[in-house]
């Protein structure tokens, strides 16, 4: 039987970690080990995992050493360093798997003999489930072309790779965002990613809120690989979205100019709204806040009244 090491990085996620662990324990395929790597949690993560270890010896617990950088990337690397399986799978602590995930992956491995592969997902948002398909990387596109497309997804909780690959290529522990893009691209330069049409990974989305994004990491990864783009028009949709995000976050307004420059490089055609956003970013931000805090709630009241 093919042995699989599953790595779960976690930090103060005891309230959802049990769901991820239970999804591994419920797998119909049994030849696995689970390595939980704690990034320095201050909740009851260690106690929770200790109870699981008593029940199943396949579960192992590690703490990130103080001399390693904080973050999920270091935890993924630590887990892979200690993995004994032929293949390594990643599972984020707030995601979980259907009980058939591993057995279906093993069938795919036996049929296709892949070095590494990823799959689609089932998005879980506020008690609603939706299958999200992806696709294979096309012959005429690079890994970055693939990632900036809107018809693709390749999330860490869907990755399975041969352990030997990870002795050469590791997660960049300095990145706080787009680390999965960087890892995926570097893997693609030496190995062929295959696509597995499967949706047994449940990707949990948080309820709508303004999520903090480390823009410096995003810019670092994009600039590192931007010369590999073959279709800059598709990349512009991504760049435009990032500029929009920066415009709506006071902390990140200063990066609007950076994304404007990248869009100019790609010969993007700016709208009047774009130009206003670029020329008057702080005014745009104020108007956005007014709309969000005053106008939108009033609209919702009228909508409910008219129902």
C-alpha positions in Angstrom: 0.0 0.0 0.0 1.2 3.5 -0.8 2.1 5.4 2.4 0.9 9.0 2.7 2.1 11.6 5.2 -0.4 14.3 5.9 0.8 17.6 7.2 -1.5 20.0 9.1 0.1 23.4 10.1 -1.9 25.1 12.8 -2.0 28.2 15.0 -4.7 28.8 17.6 -7.2 26.8 15.7 -8.3 24.3 18.4 -11.9 25.3 17.7 -11.8 23.9 14.1 -8.7 21.6 14.2 -10.7 18.6 15.5 -12.8 18.8 12.3 -9.7 18.4 10.2 -8.3 15.6 12.3 -11.6 13.8 12.4 -11.8 14.0 8.6 -8.4 12.2 8.4 -9.4 9.6 11.0 -12.6 8.8 9.0 -10.6 8.0 5.8 -11.5 4.7 4.2 -7.8 4.4 3.3 -5.7 3.5 6.3 -2.0 3.7 5.3 -1.3 7.2 6.5 0.4 9.2 9.2 -0.8 12.6 10.4 1.8 15.2 11.4 0.4 18.2 13.2 2.8 21.1 13.4 2.0 23.8 15.9 3.2 27.4 15.1 3.1 28.4 18.8 -0.6 28.2 19.7 -1.7 29.7 23.0 -5.1 28.0 23.1 -5.7 24.3 24.0 -4.3 22.9 20.8 -1.6 20.7 22.5 -4.1 19.2 24.9 -6.6 18.6 22.1 -4.0 16.8 20.0 -2.7 14.8 23.0 -6.1 13.3 23.4 -6.1 12.2 19.7 -2.7 10.7 20.0 -3.8 8.5 22.8 -6.5 7.1 20.5 -4.4 6.7 17.3 -0.6 6.2 17.1 -0.6 7.4 13.5 -1.0 11.0 14.8 2.1 12.9 15.7 2.5 16.4 17.2 5.4 18.8 16.7 6.1 22.4 17.8 7.9 24.8 15.6 11.4 25.4 17.0 12.1 28.9 18.1 14.9 29.2 15.6 12.5 28.8 12.7 10.5 31.7 11.2 6.8 31.8 12.3 4.1 30.9 9.9 2.4 28.0 8.1 5.3 27.7 5.6 7.8 26.7 8.2 5.3 24.3 9.7 4.7 22.7 6.3 8.4 22.3 5.8 8.9 20.9 9.3 6.2 18.4 8.7 7.7 17.3 5.4 11.1 17.0 7.0 9.7 14.4 9.4 7.4 12.6 7.0 7.9 8.9 6.5 5.4 8.4 3.6 6.2 8.0 0.0 3.8 10.9 -0.7 3.1 14.1 1.3 -0.3 15.7 1.4 -1.2 19.1 3.0 -4.4 19.9 4.9 -5.0 23.4 6.3 -6.4 23.2 9.8 -9.6 25.0 8.9 -10.3 22.7 5.9 -11.3 19.1 5.9 -11.6 16.0 3.7 -14.4 13.7 2.7 -13.8 10.1 3.9 -13.0 9.0 0.3 -10.3 11.6 -0.3 -7.2 9.4 0.2 -8.6 6.2 -1.4 -9.5 8.1 -4.5 -6.0 9.8 -4.6 -4.4 6.4 -4.3 -6.4 5.1 -7.3 -5.2 8.2 -9.2 -1.6 7.5 -8.3 -1.8 3.9 -9.3 -3.3 4.9 -12.7 -1.3 8.0 -13.6 1.9 7.6 -11.6 2.2 11.3 -11.0 5.1 13.0 -9.2 2.7 15.7 -7.9 -0.9 16.6 -8.4 -3.8 18.9 -7.3 -7.5 18.8 -7.5 -10.7 20.8 -7.4 -12.5 21.6 -4.2 -15.9 21.8 -2.6 -16.3 25.3 -1.2 -18.1 25.5 2.1 -19.5 28.9 3.0 -22.2 29.5 5.6 -23.7 26.0 5.4 -23.6 26.0 1.6 -21.6 23.6 -0.5 -20.4 24.3 -4.0 -18.2 22.2 -6.2 -15.4 24.2 -7.7 -13.6 22.6 -10.6 -10.2 23.4 -11.9 -8.3 22.0 -14.9 -4.9 20.9 -16.1 -2.2 23.3 -17.0 -2.3 23.8 -20.8 0.6 23.3 -23.1 0.7 27.0 -24.1 0.6 28.5 -20.6 3.1 28.8 -17.7 2.3 28.0 -14.1 1.7 31.7 -13.4 -0.6 32.0 -16.4 -2.6 29.1 -14.9 -2.7 30.6 -11.4 -4.0 34.1 -12.5 -6.8 32.5 -14.5 -10.3 32.7 -13.1 -11.3 29.2 -14.1 -8.5 27.5 -12.1 -7.8 26.7 -8.5 -4.8 24.8 -6.9 -5.0 25.1 -3.1 -2.5 23.5 -0.7 -5.2 21.3 0.9 -5.4 19.5 -2.5 -1.7 19.0 -3.1 -0.1 15.5 -3.0 3.6 15.2 -3.9 6.3 12.6 -3.8 8.4 13.1 -0.6 11.6 13.1 -2.6 10.5 16.3 -4.4 10.4 18.1 -1.0 14.0 17.4 -0.2 14.9 19.8 -3.0 12.0 22.3 -3.1 10.5 23.7 0.1 8.0 26.4 1.0 9.5 29.9 1.2 9.3 30.7 4.9 9.6 34.5 4.3 6.3 34.8 2.4 3.1 35.7 4.2 0.9 35.6 1.1 1.0 33.8 -2.3 3.3 31.3 -0.8 1.2 28.6 -2.5 1.8 30.3 -5.9 5.5 30.5 -5.3 5.7 26.8 -4.2 3.5 25.7 -7.1 5.5 27.6 -9.7 8.9 26.3 -8.4 7.6 22.7 -8.4 6.4 23.1 -11.9 9.9 24.0 -13.2 11.2 20.6 -12.3 8.1 18.4 -12.2 4.8 18.1 -14.0 1.7 18.9 -12.1 -1.2 16.7 -13.0 -4.8 17.6 -12.4 -7.1 15.2 -10.5 -10.8 15.7 -11.1 -12.0 15.3 -7.5 -13.9 17.5 -5.0 -13.3 15.6 -1.8 -11.5 18.6 -0.2 -13.8 20.9 1.7 -12.4 24.5 1.5 -13.9 26.5 4.3 -14.5 30.2 3.5 -15.0 32.6 6.4 -18.1 34.7 6.5 -17.8 38.0 4.5 -15.3 40.3 6.1 -12.4 42.5 5.0 -9.4 40.1 5.1 -5.9 41.3 5.6 -3.5 40.5 2.8 0.3 41.0 2.9 0.7 43.0 -0.2 4.5 43.0 -0.1 4.5 39.2 -0.4 2.0 39.4 -3.3 4.1 41.9 -5.2 7.3 40.0 -4.5 5.9 36.7 -6.0 4.2 38.4 -9.0 7.3 40.4 -9.9 9.5 37.3 -9.5 7.6 35.5 -12.2 5.9 38.2 -14.2 8.2 37.8 -17.2 6.9 34.2 -17.6 3.4 35.4 -18.4 2.2 34.6 -21.9 -1.2 36.2 -21.6 -1.0 39.6 -19.8 -4.7 40.4 -20.5 -5.7 37.6 -18.1 -3.2 38.8 -15.6 -4.7 42.3 -15.7 -7.9 41.0 -14.0 -5.9 39.8 -11.1 -3.8 43.0 -10.9 -7.0 45.1 -11.1 -8.5 43.2 -8.2 -5.4 43.7 -6.1 -5.5 47.4 -6.9 -9.1 47.5 -5.8 -8.2 45.8 -2.5 -5.5 48.3 -1.8 -7.8 51.2 -2.5 -10.2 49.9 0.1 -7.6 49.3 2.9 -6.1 52.4 4.5 -3.0 50.4 5.3 -2.4 49.5 1.7 -3.4 52.6 -0.2 0.3 53.3 -0.9 0.4 50.2 -3.1 -2.2 51.4 -5.5 0.6 53.1 -7.4 2.5 49.8 -7.7 -0.4 48.0 -9.2 -1.1 50.9 -11.5 2.5 50.6 -12.8 2.1 46.8 -13.3 -1.2 47.4 -15.3 0.5 50.0 -17.4 3.3 47.4 -18.2 0.6 45.1 -19.4 -1.1 47.7 -21.6 -4.3 47.7 -19.6 -7.1 50.1 -20.7 -8.1 52.2 -17.7 -11.7 53.2 -17.1 -12.7 56.5 -15.7 -13.3 54.8 -12.3 -9.8 53.4 -12.5 -8.2 56.7 -13.1 -10.1 58.4 -10.3 -9.0 55.6 -8.0 -5.4 56.0 -9.0 -5.3 59.8 -9.0 -7.3 60.3 -5.8 -6.8 57.1 -3.7 -7.6 58.7 -0.3 -10.8 60.3 -1.6 -11.8 57.0 -3.1 -11.2 55.3 0.2 -13.3 57.8 2.1 -16.2 57.5 -0.4 -15.9 53.7 -0.1 -16.2 53.8 3.7 -19.2 56.2 3.5 -20.9 53.9 1.0 -20.2 50.8 3.1 -21.1 52.2 6.5 -24.0 54.5 5.6 -25.5 53.9 2.2 -25.4 50.1 2.0 -27.2 49.6 5.3 -29.9 52.0 4.2 -30.3 50.1 1.0 -30.7 46.8 2.9 -33.4 48.3 5.0 -35.4 49.4 1.9 -34.9 46.1 0.3 -36.3 44.2 3.3 -39.2 46.7 3.5 -40.1 46.0 -0.2 -40.0 42.2 0.1 
